[in-house]
Amino acid sequence: MNLVLPQAAFPEHHHDFHEIVIVEHGTGIHVFNGQPYTISGGTVCFVRDHDRHLYEHTDNLCLTNVLWRSPDAFQFLAGLDQLLPQEQDGYYPSHWR
């Protein structure tokens, strides 16, 4: 886990791990695979290892990032999969509240 206080604008990038981003407070634009999303306190984002994303127009944006190398890494937490976005018609939602 990594707490970012506050998150400045950050250029497009990707990771070799999966990430859950929890917006603690503040606002910004999360450009996710080319699609902009307005984010604010309470927003949760699911970023897979091959997704490209960036942050822009941030205003006191504070994030908690949960990083892991495999979805199987969370199996020790019974029922956690129910909190993560579920596949819908071959698509995983990236942002939810």
N, CA and C atoms as a LAMMPS dump frame, in Angstrom:
ITEM: TIMESTEP
0
ITEM: NUMBER OF ATOMS
291
ITEM: BOX BOUNDS ff ff ff
-5.0000000000000000e+02 5.0000000000000000e+02
-5.0000000000000000e+02 5.0000000000000000e+02
-5.0000000000000000e+02 5.0000000000000000e+02
ITEM: ATOMS id mol type element x y z
1 1 1 N 0.842 -1.173 0
2 1 2 C 0 0 0
3 1 3 C 0.883 1.23 0
4 2 1 N 0.387 2.244 -0.667
5 2 2 C 1.147 3.474 -0.8
6 2 3 C 0.182 4.648 -0.699
7 3 1 N 0.409 5.542 0.246
8 3 2 C -0.414 6.734 0.402
9 3 3 C 0.284 7.885 -0.301
10 4 1 N -0.426 8.545 -1.222
11 4 2 C 0.136 9.663 -1.977
12 4 3 C -0.572 10.938 -1.547
13 5 1 N 0.162 11.853 -0.925
14 5 2 C -0.409 13.104 -0.402
15 5 3 C 0.358 14.3 -0.924
16 6 1 N -0.19 15.2 -1.629
17 6 2 C -1.226 14.952 -2.638
18 6 3 C -0.586 14.485 -3.938
19 7 1 N -1.396 13.928 -4.812
20 7 2 C -0.942 13.452 -6.122
21 7 3 C -0.887 14.635 -7.074
22 8 1 N 0.281 14.933 -7.593
23 8 2 C 0.421 15.979 -8.609
24 8 3 C 0.038 15.395 -9.968
25 9 1 N -0.101 16.261 -10.956
26 9 2 C -0.297 15.761 -12.32
27 9 3 C 0.85 14.794 -12.613
28 10 1 N 0.545 13.707 -13.317
29 10 2 C 1.536 12.657 -13.529
30 10 3 C 1.386 12.152 -14.953
31 11 1 N 2.487 12 -15.712
32 11 2 C 2.383 11.614 -17.125
33 11 3 C 1.878 10.186 -17.305
34 12 1 N 1.453 9.888 -18.533
35 12 2 C 0.936 8.553 -18.84
36 12 3 C 1.999 7.5 -18.547
37 13 1 N 1.544 6.396 -17.969
38 13 2 C 2.443 5.31 -17.607
39 13 3 C 1.641 4.022 -17.479
40 14 1 N 2.337 2.912 -17.299
41 14 2 C 1.712 1.63 -16.972
42 14 3 C 2.638 0.921 -15.989
43 15 1 N 2.153 -0.182 -15.448
44 15 2 C 2.896 -0.905 -14.416
45 15 3 C 3.04 -2.368 -14.816
46 16 1 N 3.872 -3.087 -14.097
47 16 2 C 3.955 -4.539 -14.256
48 16 3 C 3.216 -5.225 -13.106
49 17 1 N 2.233 -4.53 -12.547
50 17 2 C 1.416 -5.05 -11.45
51 17 3 C 0.025 -4.443 -11.563
52 18 1 N -0.919 -5.006 -10.844
53 18 2 C -2.277 -4.471 -10.769
54 18 3 C -2.33 -3.456 -9.632
55 19 1 N -3.339 -2.581 -9.68
56 19 2 C -3.42 -1.513 -8.687
57 19 3 C -4.888 -1.17 -8.414
58 20 1 N -5.218 -1.007 -7.158
59 20 2 C -6.498 -0.418 -6.774
60 20 3 C -6.159 0.971 -6.251
61 21 1 N -6.791 1.987 -6.827
62 21 2 C -6.568 3.374 -6.416
63 21 3 C -7.811 3.845 -5.672
64 22 1 N -7.644 4.272 -4.436
65 22 2 C -8.743 4.793 -3.62
66 22 3 C -8.515 6.29 -3.469
67 23 1 N -9.482 7.093 -3.926
68 23 2 C -9.363 8.544 -3.8
69 23 3 C -9.86 8.928 -2.413
70 24 1 N -8.954 9.4 -1.575
71 24 2 C -9.297 9.796 -0.208
72 24 3 C -10.039 11.129 -0.204
73 25 1 N -9.505 12.113 -0.913
74 25 2 C -10.179 13.408 -1.063
75 25 3 C -9.487 14.187 -2.168
76 26 1 N -10.05 15.343 -2.508
77 26 2 C -9.551 16.143 -3.61
78 26 3 C -10.221 15.732 -4.908
79 27 1 N -9.764 16.335 -6.001
80 27 2 C -10.346 16.055 -7.314
81 27 3 C -9.243 15.989 -8.359
82 28 1 N -9.595 15.447 -9.498
83 28 2 C -8.672 15.396 -10.623
84 28 3 C -9.305 14.666 -11.786
85 29 1 N -8.543 14.573 -12.849
86 29 2 C -8.941 13.796 -14.023
87 29 3 C -7.996 12.601 -14.098
88 30 1 N -8.576 11.412 -14.151
89 30 2 C -7.805 10.186 -14.333
90 30 3 C -8.049 9.751 -15.77
91 31 1 N -7.04 9.89 -16.62
92 31 2 C -7.16 9.456 -18.014
93 31 3 C -6.721 8.004 -18.046
94 32 1 N -7.671 7.136 -18.359
95 32 2 C -7.499 5.692 -18.244
96 32 3 C -7.68 5.081 -19.629
97 33 1 N -6.599 4.545 -20.199
98 33 2 C -6.634 3.995 -21.559
99 33 3 C -7.258 4.98 -22.537
100 34 1 N -6.88 6.252 -22.398
101 34 2 C -7.341 7.295 -23.3
102 34 3 C -8.676 7.913 -22.955
103 35 1 N -9.389 7.374 -21.966
104 35 2 C -10.712 7.866 -21.578
105 35 3 C -10.6 8.669 -20.286
106 36 1 N -11.001 9.959 -20.288
107 36 2 C -10.918 10.756 -19.061
108 36 3 C -12.086 10.478 -18.109
109 37 1 N -11.779 10.381 -16.834
110 37 2 C -12.774 10.207 -15.773
111 37 3 C -12.516 11.271 -14.716
112 38 1 N -13.553 11.974 -14.302
113 38 2 C -13.43 12.896 -13.182
114 38 3 C -13.458 12.067 -11.907
115 39 1 N -12.465 12.258 -11.042
116 39 2 C -12.401 11.498 -9.798
117 39 3 C -12.41 12.456 -8.615
118 40 1 N -12.964 11.968 -7.505
119 40 2 C -13.034 12.749 -6.267
120 40 3 C -13.117 11.77 -5.108
121 41 1 N -13.105 12.291 -3.88
122 41 2 C -13.162 11.445 -2.695
123 41 3 C -14.251 10.391 -2.805
124 42 1 N -13.904 9.14 -2.551
125 42 2 C -14.851 8.034 -2.628
126 42 3 C -14.752 7.229 -3.909
127 43 1 N -14.068 7.756 -4.924
128 43 2 C -13.894 7.012 -6.17
129 43 3 C -12.858 5.915 -5.958
130 44 1 N -13.113 4.749 -6.544
131 44 2 C -12.172 3.639 -6.524
132 44 3 C -11.9 3.252 -7.972
133 45 1 N -10.638 3.042 -8.314
134 45 2 C -10.242 2.693 -9.677
135 45 3 C -9.474 1.372 -9.653
136 46 1 N -9.755 0.524 -10.621
137 46 2 C -9.062 -0.75 -10.766
138 46 3 C -8.184 -0.659 -12.008
139 47 1 N -6.878 -0.728 -11.825
140 47 2 C -5.922 -0.577 -12.92
141 47 3 C -5.174 -1.898 -13.081
142 48 1 N -5.318 -2.517 -14.258
143 48 2 C -4.611 -3.769 -14.525
144 48 3 C -3.201 -3.482 -15.031
145 49 1 N -2.375 -4.497 -15.046
146 49 2 C -0.967 -4.314 -15.4
147 49 3 C -0.755 -3.776 -16.809
148 50 1 N -1.658 -3.997 -17.724
149 50 2 C -1.467 -3.525 -19.1
150 50 3 C -2.194 -2.205 -19.387
151 51 1 N -2.944 -1.68 -18.422
152 51 2 C -3.653 -0.416 -18.613
153 51 3 C -2.668 0.753 -18.588
154 52 1 N -2.968 1.783 -19.384
155 52 2 C -2.173 3.013 -19.389
156 52 3 C -3.017 4.095 -18.744
157 53 1 N -2.397 4.892 -17.86
158 53 2 C -3.178 5.928 -17.197
159 53 3 C -2.3 7.099 -16.801
160 54 1 N -2.968 8.224 -16.505
161 54 2 C -2.282 9.428 -16.061
162 54 3 C -3.252 10.255 -15.236
163 55 1 N -2.709 11.204 -14.487
164 55 2 C -3.517 12.136 -13.693
165 55 3 C -3.238 13.546 -14.188
166 56 1 N -4.305 14.343 -14.321
167 56 2 C -4.143 15.739 -14.703
168 56 3 C -5.189 16.586 -13.996
169 57 1 N -4.978 17.891 -13.994
170 57 2 C -5.894 18.847 -13.359
171 57 3 C -6.211 18.427 -11.925
172 58 1 N -5.176 18.084 -11.169
173 58 2 C -5.368 17.636 -9.787
174 58 3 C -5.494 18.831 -8.844
175 59 1 N -6.364 18.686 -7.861
176 59 2 C -6.555 19.712 -6.831
177 59 3 C -6.626 19.018 -5.475
178 60 1 N -5.501 19.032 -4.754
179 60 2 C -5.415 18.392 -3.439
180 60 3 C -5.865 16.93 -3.497
181 61 1 N -5.486 16.237 -4.574
182 61 2 C -5.888 14.852 -4.813
183 61 3 C -5.024 13.92 -3.972
184 62 1 N -5.629 13.251 -2.998
185 62 2 C -4.92 12.323 -2.116
186 62 3 C -5.417 10.911 -2.384
187 63 1 N -4.479 10.022 -2.668
188 63 2 C -4.79 8.66 -3.085
189 63 3 C -4.16 7.646 -2.145
190 64 1 N -4.811 6.494 -2.029
191 64 2 C -4.181 5.309 -1.466
192 64 3 C -4.102 4.295 -2.59
193 65 1 N -2.902 3.804 -2.879
194 65 2 C -2.692 2.814 -3.93
195 65 3 C -2.417 1.463 -3.289
196 66 1 N -3.164 0.46 -3.698
197 66 2 C -2.93 -0.917 -3.265
198 66 3 C -2.369 -1.644 -4.479
199 67 1 N -1.132 -2.129 -4.386
200 67 2 C -0.429 -2.731 -5.506
201 67 3 C -0.277 -4.229 -5.281
202 68 1 N -0.442 -5.016 -6.354
203 68 2 C -0.18 -6.451 -6.256
204 68 3 C 0.154 -6.995 -7.626
205 69 1 N 0.882 -8.077 -7.637
206 69 2 C 1.371 -8.661 -8.887
207 69 3 C 0.393 -9.642 -9.513
208 70 1 N -0.565 -10.126 -8.755
209 70 2 C -1.514 -11.101 -9.283
210 70 3 C -2.818 -11 -8.514
211 71 1 N -3.97 -11.12 -9.21
212 71 2 C -5.238 -11.132 -8.474
213 71 3 C -5.284 -12.246 -7.428
214 72 1 N -4.543 -13.329 -7.638
215 72 2 C -4.516 -14.433 -6.681
216 72 3 C -3.882 -14.024 -5.352
217 73 1 N -3.145 -12.931 -5.338
218 73 2 C -2.475 -12.484 -4.118
219 73 3 C -3.459 -12.126 -3.016
220 74 1 N -4.716 -11.862 -3.367
221 74 2 C -5.715 -11.476 -2.375
222 74 3 C -6.599 -12.647 -1.935
223 75 1 N -6.298 -13.856 -2.352
224 75 2 C -7.156 -14.985 -2.011
225 75 3 C -7.247 -15.213 -0.509
226 76 1 N -6.252 -14.776 0.241
227 76 2 C -6.293 -14.974 1.692
228 76 3 C -7.373 -14.113 2.351
229 77 1 N -7.927 -13.146 1.645
230 77 2 C -9.019 -12.321 2.173
231 77 3 C -10.341 -12.845 1.619
232 78 1 N -11.025 -13.637 2.401
233 78 2 C -12.275 -14.246 1.945
234 78 3 C -13.271 -13.177 1.522
235 79 1 N -13.813 -13.324 0.323
236 79 2 C -14.864 -12.437 -0.153
237 79 3 C -14.384 -11.133 -0.769
238 80 1 N -13.069 -10.891 -0.807
239 80 2 C -12.587 -9.634 -1.379
240 80 3 C -13.007 -9.492 -2.838
241 81 1 N -13.082 -10.614 -3.549
242 81 2 C -13.461 -10.541 -4.955
243 81 3 C -14.832 -9.903 -5.149
244 82 1 N -15.682 -9.945 -4.131
245 82 2 C -17.001 -9.314 -4.22
246 82 3 C -16.905 -7.788 -4.192
247 83 1 N -15.801 -7.251 -3.699
248 83 2 C -15.606 -5.804 -3.659
249 83 3 C -14.98 -5.265 -4.937
250 84 1 N -14.326 -6.146 -5.7
251 84 2 C -13.688 -5.733 -6.942
252 84 3 C -14.712 -5.731 -8.068
253 85 1 N -14.476 -4.957 -9.114
254 85 2 C -15.427 -4.929 -10.226
255 85 3 C -15.499 -6.297 -10.885
256 86 1 N -16.696 -6.696 -11.262
257 86 2 C -16.909 -7.987 -11.891
258 86 3 C -17.015 -7.817 -13.4
259 87 1 N -16.585 -8.832 -14.121
260 87 2 C -16.661 -8.794 -15.577
261 87 3 C -18.111 -8.683 -16.022
262 88 1 N -18.355 -7.799 -16.975
263 88 2 C -19.689 -7.616 -17.542
264 88 3 C -19.548 -7.609 -19.053
265 89 1 N -20.029 -8.671 -19.718
266 89 2 C -19.933 -8.784 -21.177
267 89 3 C -18.491 -8.641 -21.661
268 90 1 N -17.561 -9.288 -20.967
269 90 2 C -16.163 -9.258 -21.345
270 90 3 C -15.431 -7.986 -20.976
271 91 1 N -16.052 -7.145 -20.165
272 91 2 C -15.482 -5.847 -19.804
273 91 3 C -15.431 -5.729 -18.292
274 92 1 N -14.322 -5.235 -17.769
275 92 2 C -14.198 -4.959 -16.341
276 92 3 C -14.306 -3.454 -16.13
277 93 1 N -15.285 -2.977 -15.351
278 93 2 C -15.352 -1.54 -15.087
279 93 3 C -14.078 -1.086 -14.373
280 94 1 N -13.564 0.057 -14.76
281 94 2 C -12.321 0.545 -14.173
282 94 3 C -12.547 1.502 -13.015
283 95 1 N -13.707 2.156 -12.968
284 95 2 C -13.99 3.156 -11.939
285 95 3 C -15.377 2.882 -11.367
286 96 1 N -15.52 2.99 -10.06
287 96 2 C -16.824 2.806 -9.444
288 96 3 C -16.853 3.486 -8.101
289 97 1 N -18.059 3.619 -7.535
290 97 2 C -18.25 4.214 -6.216
291 97 3 C -19.059 3.26 -5.375
